[in-house]
Amino acid sequence: MIEGLTEFFGLALPWLLLAGMLIGLFGLIIPIFPGNVVIFAGVLVFGLIDGFDSRAWVFFVPIALLTLVAVSVDNLLMGAKAKQAGAAWSSLGITLLAAFVVSLLLTPIAGLLAAPLALFLAELARLKGDRRRAWEITSGLLIGWGWAFVIRFALGMLVIGLYLWWALGGG
């Protein structure tokens, strides 16, 4: 009986972990949900149970690096697009600080809303009331946010693909 359960869970584990990874992938739609970290956690659990032989490292190292990129891309792209649109470094600093403080004091969702609002207000003050220009710069931040989602989702799919290749014995 125990051997049967062990065999069942041995066969089912990769698919159960895949289900969790898909929750992580589609959870990326919710901005504060750490979907790429959830996907990585599933990969890590698989590695810890299956073992880290030399073949496993061939998959695990790229997966870990892709996950690091995925969790960093938000701040990089949002800031880069806002800077490209003309944001001042001081405004970006105010934006980051406002998002962090509001996230701590209220909720992460409030922090997400605070970021574009803080950038708009900081740029509005810097540009002496030029609403159109302040909105163009804030739009850059929001465009960066959108592109970051696309990249995080694509990287999540790539990580899941590498996991499946590893778990199902490819390579």
Rosetta constraint file for C-alpha pairs under 8 A:
AtomPair CA 1 CA 5 HARMONIC 6.44 0.50
AtomPair CA 2 CA 6 HARMONIC 6.09 0.50
AtomPair CA 3 CA 7 HARMONIC 6.09 0.50
AtomPair CA 4 CA 8 HARMONIC 6.08 0.50
AtomPair CA 5 CA 9 HARMONIC 6.09 0.50
AtomPair CA 6 CA 10 HARMONIC 5.95 0.50
AtomPair CA 7 CA 11 HARMONIC 6.21 0.50
AtomPair CA 8 CA 12 HARMONIC 5.94 0.50
AtomPair CA 9 CA 13 HARMONIC 5.48 0.50
AtomPair CA 10 CA 14 HARMONIC 7.85 0.50
AtomPair CA 11 CA 15 HARMONIC 7.89 0.50
AtomPair CA 12 CA 16 HARMONIC 6.09 0.50
AtomPair CA 13 CA 17 HARMONIC 6.05 0.50
AtomPair CA 13 CA 46 HARMONIC 7.91 0.50
AtomPair CA 14 CA 18 HARMONIC 6.09 0.50
AtomPair CA 14 CA 46 HARMONIC 7.12 0.50
AtomPair CA 14 CA 167 HARMONIC 6.47 0.50
AtomPair CA 15 CA 19 HARMONIC 6.23 0.50
AtomPair CA 16 CA 20 HARMONIC 6.51 0.50
AtomPair CA 17 CA 21 HARMONIC 6.19 0.50
AtomPair CA 17 CA 42 HARMONIC 5.44 0.50
AtomPair CA 17 CA 43 HARMONIC 7.63 0.50
AtomPair CA 17 CA 46 HARMONIC 7.49 0.50
AtomPair CA 18 CA 22 HARMONIC 6.15 0.50
AtomPair CA 18 CA 42 HARMONIC 7.41 0.50
AtomPair CA 18 CA 160 HARMONIC 7.61 0.50
AtomPair CA 19 CA 23 HARMONIC 6.39 0.50
AtomPair CA 20 CA 24 HARMONIC 6.35 0.50
AtomPair CA 20 CA 38 HARMONIC 7.50 0.50
AtomPair CA 20 CA 39 HARMONIC 7.19 0.50
AtomPair CA 20 CA 42 HARMONIC 6.83 0.50
AtomPair CA 21 CA 25 HARMONIC 6.11 0.50
AtomPair CA 21 CA 35 HARMONIC 8.00 0.50
AtomPair CA 21 CA 38 HARMONIC 6.39 0.50
AtomPair CA 21 CA 39 HARMONIC 4.41 0.50
AtomPair CA 21 CA 40 HARMONIC 7.87 0.50
AtomPair CA 21 CA 42 HARMONIC 6.21 0.50
AtomPair CA 21 CA 160 HARMONIC 7.16 0.50
AtomPair CA 22 CA 26 HARMONIC 6.12 0.50
AtomPair CA 22 CA 39 HARMONIC 7.53 0.50
AtomPair CA 23 CA 27 HARMONIC 5.71 0.50
AtomPair CA 23 CA 35 HARMONIC 7.60 0.50
AtomPair CA 24 CA 28 HARMONIC 6.55 0.50
AtomPair CA 24 CA 33 HARMONIC 7.98 0.50
AtomPair CA 24 CA 34 HARMONIC 7.29 0.50
AtomPair CA 24 CA 35 HARMONIC 3.96 0.50
AtomPair CA 24 CA 36 HARMONIC 6.37 0.50
AtomPair CA 24 CA 37 HARMONIC 7.69 0.50
AtomPair CA 24 CA 38 HARMONIC 5.19 0.50
AtomPair CA 24 CA 39 HARMONIC 5.53 0.50
AtomPair CA 25 CA 35 HARMONIC 5.47 0.50
AtomPair CA 25 CA 36 HARMONIC 6.80 0.50
AtomPair CA 25 CA 39 HARMONIC 6.98 0.50
AtomPair CA 25 CA 153 HARMONIC 6.50 0.50
AtomPair CA 25 CA 156 HARMONIC 6.03 0.50
AtomPair CA 25 CA 157 HARMONIC 7.32 0.50
AtomPair CA 26 CA 35 HARMONIC 7.43 0.50
AtomPair CA 27 CA 33 HARMONIC 5.99 0.50
AtomPair CA 27 CA 34 HARMONIC 7.63 0.50
AtomPair CA 27 CA 35 HARMONIC 5.51 0.50
AtomPair CA 28 CA 32 HARMONIC 7.92 0.50
AtomPair CA 28 CA 33 HARMONIC 5.97 0.50
AtomPair CA 28 CA 34 HARMONIC 6.89 0.50
AtomPair CA 28 CA 35 HARMONIC 5.07 0.50
AtomPair CA 28 CA 36 HARMONIC 7.59 0.50
AtomPair CA 28 CA 149 HARMONIC 7.28 0.50
AtomPair CA 28 CA 152 HARMONIC 7.71 0.50
AtomPair CA 28 CA 153 HARMONIC 6.90 0.50
AtomPair CA 29 CA 33 HARMONIC 7.87 0.50
AtomPair CA 29 CA 149 HARMONIC 7.73 0.50
AtomPair CA 31 CA 109 HARMONIC 7.88 0.50
AtomPair CA 32 CA 108 HARMONIC 6.51 0.50
AtomPair CA 32 CA 109 HARMONIC 6.78 0.50
AtomPair CA 34 CA 38 HARMONIC 6.34 0.50
AtomPair CA 35 CA 39 HARMONIC 6.22 0.50
AtomPair CA 35 CA 156 HARMONIC 7.98 0.50
AtomPair CA 36 CA 40 HARMONIC 6.16 0.50
AtomPair CA 36 CA 67 HARMONIC 6.21 0.50
AtomPair CA 36 CA 70 HARMONIC 6.64 0.50
AtomPair CA 36 CA 71 HARMONIC 6.82 0.50
AtomPair CA 36 CA 152 HARMONIC 7.19 0.50
AtomPair CA 36 CA 156 HARMONIC 5.93 0.50
AtomPair CA 37 CA 41 HARMONIC 6.04 0.50
AtomPair CA 37 CA 67 HARMONIC 7.05 0.50
AtomPair CA 37 CA 71 HARMONIC 7.65 0.50
AtomPair CA 38 CA 42 HARMONIC 6.46 0.50
AtomPair CA 39 CA 43 HARMONIC 6.54 0.50
AtomPair CA 39 CA 156 HARMONIC 7.08 0.50
AtomPair CA 39 CA 159 HARMONIC 7.71 0.50
AtomPair CA 39 CA 160 HARMONIC 7.36 0.50
AtomPair CA 40 CA 44 HARMONIC 6.08 0.50
AtomPair CA 40 CA 63 HARMONIC 7.52 0.50
AtomPair CA 40 CA 64 HARMONIC 7.25 0.50
AtomPair CA 40 CA 67 HARMONIC 6.77 0.50
AtomPair CA 40 CA 159 HARMONIC 7.91 0.50
AtomPair CA 41 CA 45 HARMONIC 6.13 0.50
AtomPair CA 42 CA 46 HARMONIC 6.27 0.50
AtomPair CA 43 CA 47 HARMONIC 6.21 0.50
AtomPair CA 43 CA 60 HARMONIC 7.85 0.50
AtomPair CA 43 CA 163 HARMONIC 6.50 0.50
AtomPair CA 44 CA 48 HARMONIC 6.08 0.50
AtomPair CA 45 CA 49 HARMONIC 6.18 0.50
AtomPair CA 46 CA 50 HARMONIC 5.74 0.50
AtomPair CA 46 CA 51 HARMONIC 7.89 0.50
AtomPair CA 46 CA 167 HARMONIC 7.91 0.50
AtomPair CA 47 CA 51 HARMONIC 5.23 0.50
AtomPair CA 47 CA 52 HARMONIC 5.91 0.50
AtomPair CA 47 CA 56 HARMONIC 7.24 0.50
AtomPair CA 47 CA 60 HARMONIC 7.87 0.50
AtomPair CA 48 CA 52 HARMONIC 7.00 0.50
AtomPair CA 51 CA 56 HARMONIC 7.45 0.50
AtomPair CA 52 CA 56 HARMONIC 5.12 0.50
AtomPair CA 52 CA 57 HARMONIC 6.31 0.50
AtomPair CA 53 CA 57 HARMONIC 6.63 0.50
AtomPair CA 54 CA 58 HARMONIC 6.78 0.50
AtomPair CA 55 CA 59 HARMONIC 7.11 0.50
AtomPair CA 56 CA 60 HARMONIC 5.96 0.50
AtomPair CA 56 CA 166 HARMONIC 7.03 0.50
AtomPair CA 57 CA 61 HARMONIC 5.69 0.50
AtomPair CA 58 CA 62 HARMONIC 7.19 0.50
AtomPair CA 59 CA 63 HARMONIC 6.24 0.50
AtomPair CA 59 CA 162 HARMONIC 6.53 0.50
AtomPair CA 59 CA 163 HARMONIC 7.28 0.50
AtomPair CA 59 CA 166 HARMONIC 6.46 0.50
AtomPair CA 60 CA 64 HARMONIC 6.06 0.50
AtomPair CA 61 CA 65 HARMONIC 6.26 0.50
AtomPair CA 62 CA 66 HARMONIC 6.02 0.50
AtomPair CA 63 CA 67 HARMONIC 6.13 0.50
AtomPair CA 63 CA 159 HARMONIC 5.62 0.50
AtomPair CA 63 CA 162 HARMONIC 7.25 0.50
AtomPair CA 63 CA 163 HARMONIC 7.99 0.50
AtomPair CA 64 CA 68 HARMONIC 6.32 0.50
AtomPair CA 65 CA 69 HARMONIC 6.38 0.50
AtomPair CA 66 CA 70 HARMONIC 6.13 0.50
AtomPair CA 66 CA 155 HARMONIC 6.55 0.50
AtomPair CA 66 CA 159 HARMONIC 7.14 0.50
AtomPair CA 67 CA 71 HARMONIC 6.22 0.50
AtomPair CA 67 CA 155 HARMONIC 7.49 0.50
AtomPair CA 67 CA 156 HARMONIC 7.77 0.50
AtomPair CA 67 CA 159 HARMONIC 7.74 0.50
AtomPair CA 68 CA 72 HARMONIC 6.24 0.50
AtomPair CA 69 CA 73 HARMONIC 5.95 0.50
AtomPair CA 70 CA 74 HARMONIC 7.81 0.50
AtomPair CA 70 CA 151 HARMONIC 7.20 0.50
AtomPair CA 70 CA 152 HARMONIC 4.99 0.50
AtomPair CA 70 CA 155 HARMONIC 6.42 0.50
AtomPair CA 70 CA 156 HARMONIC 7.73 0.50
AtomPair CA 71 CA 152 HARMONIC 7.50 0.50
AtomPair CA 72 CA 76 HARMONIC 6.48 0.50
AtomPair CA 73 CA 77 HARMONIC 5.78 0.50
AtomPair CA 73 CA 148 HARMONIC 5.77 0.50
AtomPair CA 73 CA 151 HARMONIC 7.65 0.50
AtomPair CA 73 CA 152 HARMONIC 7.33 0.50
AtomPair CA 74 CA 78 HARMONIC 5.90 0.50
AtomPair CA 74 CA 144 HARMONIC 7.55 0.50
AtomPair CA 74 CA 145 HARMONIC 6.21 0.50
AtomPair CA 74 CA 148 HARMONIC 5.11 0.50
AtomPair CA 74 CA 149 HARMONIC 7.52 0.50
AtomPair CA 75 CA 79 HARMONIC 5.89 0.50
AtomPair CA 76 CA 80 HARMONIC 5.88 0.50
AtomPair CA 77 CA 81 HARMONIC 5.87 0.50
AtomPair CA 77 CA 141 HARMONIC 7.94 0.50
AtomPair CA 77 CA 144 HARMONIC 4.88 0.50
AtomPair CA 77 CA 145 HARMONIC 6.78 0.50
AtomPair CA 77 CA 147 HARMONIC 7.35 0.50
AtomPair CA 77 CA 148 HARMONIC 6.17 0.50
AtomPair CA 78 CA 82 HARMONIC 6.18 0.50
AtomPair CA 78 CA 140 HARMONIC 7.41 0.50
AtomPair CA 78 CA 141 HARMONIC 4.73 0.50
AtomPair CA 78 CA 142 HARMONIC 6.84 0.50
AtomPair CA 78 CA 143 HARMONIC 7.33 0.50
AtomPair CA 78 CA 144 HARMONIC 4.14 0.50
AtomPair CA 78 CA 145 HARMONIC 5.25 0.50
AtomPair CA 78 CA 148 HARMONIC 7.45 0.50
AtomPair CA 79 CA 83 HARMONIC 5.94 0.50
AtomPair CA 79 CA 92 HARMONIC 6.86 0.50
AtomPair CA 79 CA 141 HARMONIC 6.37 0.50
AtomPair CA 79 CA 144 HARMONIC 7.37 0.50
AtomPair CA 80 CA 84 HARMONIC 5.94 0.50
AtomPair CA 80 CA 141 HARMONIC 7.87 0.50
AtomPair CA 80 CA 144 HARMONIC 7.32 0.50
AtomPair CA 81 CA 85 HARMONIC 6.12 0.50
AtomPair CA 81 CA 140 HARMONIC 4.91 0.50
AtomPair CA 81 CA 141 HARMONIC 5.57 0.50
AtomPair CA 81 CA 143 HARMONIC 7.00 0.50
AtomPair CA 81 CA 144 HARMONIC 5.24 0.50
AtomPair CA 82 CA 86 HARMONIC 6.45 0.50
AtomPair CA 82 CA 87 HARMONIC 5.47 0.50
AtomPair CA 82 CA 92 HARMONIC 7.98 0.50
AtomPair CA 82 CA 137 HARMONIC 5.54 0.50
AtomPair CA 82 CA 138 HARMONIC 6.49 0.50
AtomPair CA 82 CA 139 HARMONIC 7.49 0.50
AtomPair CA 82 CA 140 HARMONIC 4.49 0.50
AtomPair CA 82 CA 141 HARMONIC 4.49 0.50
AtomPair CA 82 CA 144 HARMONIC 7.40 0.50
AtomPair CA 83 CA 87 HARMONIC 4.57 0.50
AtomPair CA 83 CA 88 HARMONIC 6.74 0.50
AtomPair CA 83 CA 89 HARMONIC 7.55 0.50
AtomPair CA 83 CA 92 HARMONIC 7.99 0.50
AtomPair CA 83 CA 137 HARMONIC 7.74 0.50
AtomPair CA 83 CA 140 HARMONIC 7.84 0.50
AtomPair CA 84 CA 140 HARMONIC 7.42 0.50
AtomPair CA 85 CA 136 HARMONIC 6.85 0.50
AtomPair CA 85 CA 137 HARMONIC 4.97 0.50
AtomPair CA 85 CA 140 HARMONIC 5.60 0.50
AtomPair CA 86 CA 137 HARMONIC 5.99 0.50
AtomPair CA 87 CA 91 HARMONIC 6.45 0.50
AtomPair CA 87 CA 92 HARMONIC 6.88 0.50
AtomPair CA 87 CA 123 HARMONIC 6.98 0.50
AtomPair CA 87 CA 137 HARMONIC 5.90 0.50
AtomPair CA 88 CA 92 HARMONIC 6.44 0.50
AtomPair CA 88 CA 123 HARMONIC 7.64 0.50
AtomPair CA 89 CA 93 HARMONIC 6.18 0.50
AtomPair CA 90 CA 94 HARMONIC 6.22 0.50
AtomPair CA 91 CA 95 HARMONIC 6.08 0.50
AtomPair CA 91 CA 118 HARMONIC 7.99 0.50
AtomPair CA 91 CA 119 HARMONIC 5.89 0.50
AtomPair CA 91 CA 122 HARMONIC 5.37 0.50
AtomPair CA 91 CA 123 HARMONIC 6.33 0.50
AtomPair CA 92 CA 96 HARMONIC 6.16 0.50
AtomPair CA 92 CA 119 HARMONIC 6.65 0.50
AtomPair CA 93 CA 97 HARMONIC 6.09 0.50
AtomPair CA 94 CA 98 HARMONIC 5.93 0.50
AtomPair CA 94 CA 118 HARMONIC 6.81 0.50
AtomPair CA 94 CA 119 HARMONIC 7.15 0.50
AtomPair CA 94 CA 122 HARMONIC 7.23 0.50
AtomPair CA 95 CA 99 HARMONIC 6.12 0.50
AtomPair CA 95 CA 114 HARMONIC 7.66 0.50
AtomPair CA 95 CA 115 HARMONIC 5.10 0.50
AtomPair CA 95 CA 116 HARMONIC 7.19 0.50
AtomPair CA 95 CA 118 HARMONIC 5.15 0.50
AtomPair CA 95 CA 119 HARMONIC 5.21 0.50
AtomPair CA 95 CA 122 HARMONIC 7.94 0.50
AtomPair CA 96 CA 100 HARMONIC 6.17 0.50
AtomPair CA 96 CA 115 HARMONIC 6.70 0.50
AtomPair CA 97 CA 101 HARMONIC 6.06 0.50
AtomPair CA 98 CA 102 HARMONIC 5.88 0.50
AtomPair CA 98 CA 111 HARMONIC 7.22 0.50
AtomPair CA 98 CA 114 HARMONIC 6.33 0.50
AtomPair CA 98 CA 115 HARMONIC 6.40 0.50
AtomPair CA 98 CA 118 HARMONIC 6.52 0.50
AtomPair CA 99 CA 103 HARMONIC 5.94 0.50
AtomPair CA 99 CA 110 HARMONIC 7.88 0.50
AtomPair CA 99 CA 111 HARMONIC 4.28 0.50
AtomPair CA 99 CA 112 HARMONIC 6.18 0.50
AtomPair CA 99 CA 113 HARMONIC 7.75 0.50
AtomPair CA 99 CA 114 HARMONIC 5.37 0.50
AtomPair CA 99 CA 115 HARMONIC 4.96 0.50
AtomPair CA 99 CA 118 HARMONIC 8.00 0.50
AtomPair CA 100 CA 104 HARMONIC 6.32 0.50
AtomPair CA 100 CA 111 HARMONIC 6.36 0.50
AtomPair CA 101 CA 105 HARMONIC 6.09 0.50
AtomPair CA 101 CA 111 HARMONIC 7.39 0.50
AtomPair CA 102 CA 106 HARMONIC 5.54 0.50
AtomPair CA 102 CA 107 HARMONIC 6.86 0.50
AtomPair CA 102 CA 108 HARMONIC 7.46 0.50
AtomPair CA 102 CA 110 HARMONIC 6.34 0.50
AtomPair CA 102 CA 111 HARMONIC 4.83 0.50
AtomPair CA 102 CA 114 HARMONIC 6.88 0.50
AtomPair CA 103 CA 107 HARMONIC 4.66 0.50
AtomPair CA 103 CA 108 HARMONIC 4.26 0.50
AtomPair CA 103 CA 109 HARMONIC 7.07 0.50
AtomPair CA 103 CA 110 HARMONIC 6.10 0.50
AtomPair CA 103 CA 111 HARMONIC 4.24 0.50
AtomPair CA 103 CA 112 HARMONIC 7.61 0.50
AtomPair CA 104 CA 108 HARMONIC 7.23 0.50
AtomPair CA 104 CA 111 HARMONIC 7.95 0.50
AtomPair CA 106 CA 110 HARMONIC 6.33 0.50
AtomPair CA 106 CA 111 HARMONIC 7.54 0.50
AtomPair CA 107 CA 111 HARMONIC 6.34 0.50
AtomPair CA 108 CA 112 HARMONIC 6.25 0.50
AtomPair CA 109 CA 113 HARMONIC 6.40 0.50
AtomPair CA 110 CA 114 HARMONIC 6.02 0.50
AtomPair CA 111 CA 115 HARMONIC 6.36 0.50
AtomPair CA 112 CA 116 HARMONIC 7.61 0.50
AtomPair CA 113 CA 117 HARMONIC 6.61 0.50
AtomPair CA 114 CA 118 HARMONIC 5.74 0.50
AtomPair CA 115 CA 119 HARMONIC 6.23 0.50
AtomPair CA 116 CA 120 HARMONIC 6.02 0.50
AtomPair CA 116 CA 138 HARMONIC 5.98 0.50
AtomPair CA 116 CA 141 HARMONIC 7.03 0.50
AtomPair CA 116 CA 142 HARMONIC 7.36 0.50
AtomPair CA 117 CA 121 HARMONIC 6.17 0.50
AtomPair CA 118 CA 122 HARMONIC 5.94 0.50
AtomPair CA 119 CA 123 HARMONIC 5.97 0.50
AtomPair CA 119 CA 138 HARMONIC 6.21 0.50
AtomPair CA 120 CA 124 HARMONIC 5.88 0.50
AtomPair CA 120 CA 134 HARMONIC 5.49 0.50
AtomPair CA 120 CA 135 HARMONIC 6.28 0.50
AtomPair CA 120 CA 137 HARMONIC 7.52 0.50
AtomPair CA 120 CA 138 HARMONIC 5.63 0.50
AtomPair CA 121 CA 125 HARMONIC 6.17 0.50
AtomPair CA 121 CA 134 HARMONIC 7.74 0.50
AtomPair CA 122 CA 126 HARMONIC 6.16 0.50
AtomPair CA 123 CA 127 HARMONIC 5.76 0.50
AtomPair CA 123 CA 134 HARMONIC 5.22 0.50
AtomPair CA 123 CA 137 HARMONIC 7.74 0.50
AtomPair CA 124 CA 128 HARMONIC 6.02 0.50
AtomPair CA 124 CA 129 HARMONIC 5.00 0.50
AtomPair CA 124 CA 130 HARMONIC 5.94 0.50
AtomPair CA 124 CA 131 HARMONIC 6.09 0.50
AtomPair CA 124 CA 133 HARMONIC 7.97 0.50
AtomPair CA 124 CA 134 HARMONIC 5.29 0.50
AtomPair CA 125 CA 129 HARMONIC 6.04 0.50
AtomPair CA 127 CA 133 HARMONIC 7.73 0.50
AtomPair CA 127 CA 134 HARMONIC 7.23 0.50
AtomPair CA 130 CA 134 HARMONIC 6.21 0.50
AtomPair CA 131 CA 135 HARMONIC 5.98 0.50
AtomPair CA 132 CA 136 HARMONIC 6.27 0.50
AtomPair CA 133 CA 137 HARMONIC 6.35 0.50
AtomPair CA 134 CA 138 HARMONIC 6.21 0.50
AtomPair CA 135 CA 139 HARMONIC 5.91 0.50
AtomPair CA 136 CA 140 HARMONIC 6.44 0.50
AtomPair CA 137 CA 141 HARMONIC 6.79 0.50
AtomPair CA 138 CA 142 HARMONIC 6.46 0.50
AtomPair CA 139 CA 143 HARMONIC 6.02 0.50
AtomPair CA 140 CA 144 HARMONIC 6.15 0.50
AtomPair CA 141 CA 145 HARMONIC 6.28 0.50
AtomPair CA 142 CA 146 HARMONIC 6.31 0.50
AtomPair CA 143 CA 147 HARMONIC 6.26 0.50
AtomPair CA 144 CA 148 HARMONIC 5.99 0.50
AtomPair CA 145 CA 149 HARMONIC 6.39 0.50
AtomPair CA 146 CA 150 HARMONIC 6.54 0.50
AtomPair CA 147 CA 151 HARMONIC 6.21 0.50
AtomPair CA 148 CA 152 HARMONIC 5.99 0.50
AtomPair CA 149 CA 153 HARMONIC 6.01 0.50
AtomPair CA 150 CA 154 HARMONIC 6.15 0.50
AtomPair CA 151 CA 155 HARMONIC 6.01 0.50
AtomPair CA 152 CA 156 HARMONIC 5.99 0.50
AtomPair CA 153 CA 157 HARMONIC 6.27 0.50
AtomPair CA 154 CA 158 HARMONIC 6.23 0.50
AtomPair CA 155 CA 159 HARMONIC 6.09 0.50
AtomPair CA 156 CA 160 HARMONIC 6.19 0.50
AtomPair CA 157 CA 161 HARMONIC 6.09 0.50
AtomPair CA 158 CA 162 HARMONIC 6.22 0.50
AtomPair CA 159 CA 163 HARMONIC 6.10 0.50
AtomPair CA 160 CA 164 HARMONIC 6.15 0.50
AtomPair CA 161 CA 165 HARMONIC 6.23 0.50
AtomPair CA 162 CA 166 HARMONIC 6.14 0.50
AtomPair CA 163 CA 167 HARMONIC 5.86 0.50
AtomPair CA 164 CA 168 HARMONIC 5.68 0.50
AtomPair CA 165 CA 169 HARMONIC 6.14 0.50
AtomPair CA 165 CA 170 HARMONIC 4.77 0.50
AtomPair CA 165 CA 171 HARMONIC 6.93 0.50
AtomPair CA 166 CA 170 HARMONIC 5.82 0.50
AtomPair CA 166 CA 171 HARMONIC 7.32 0.50
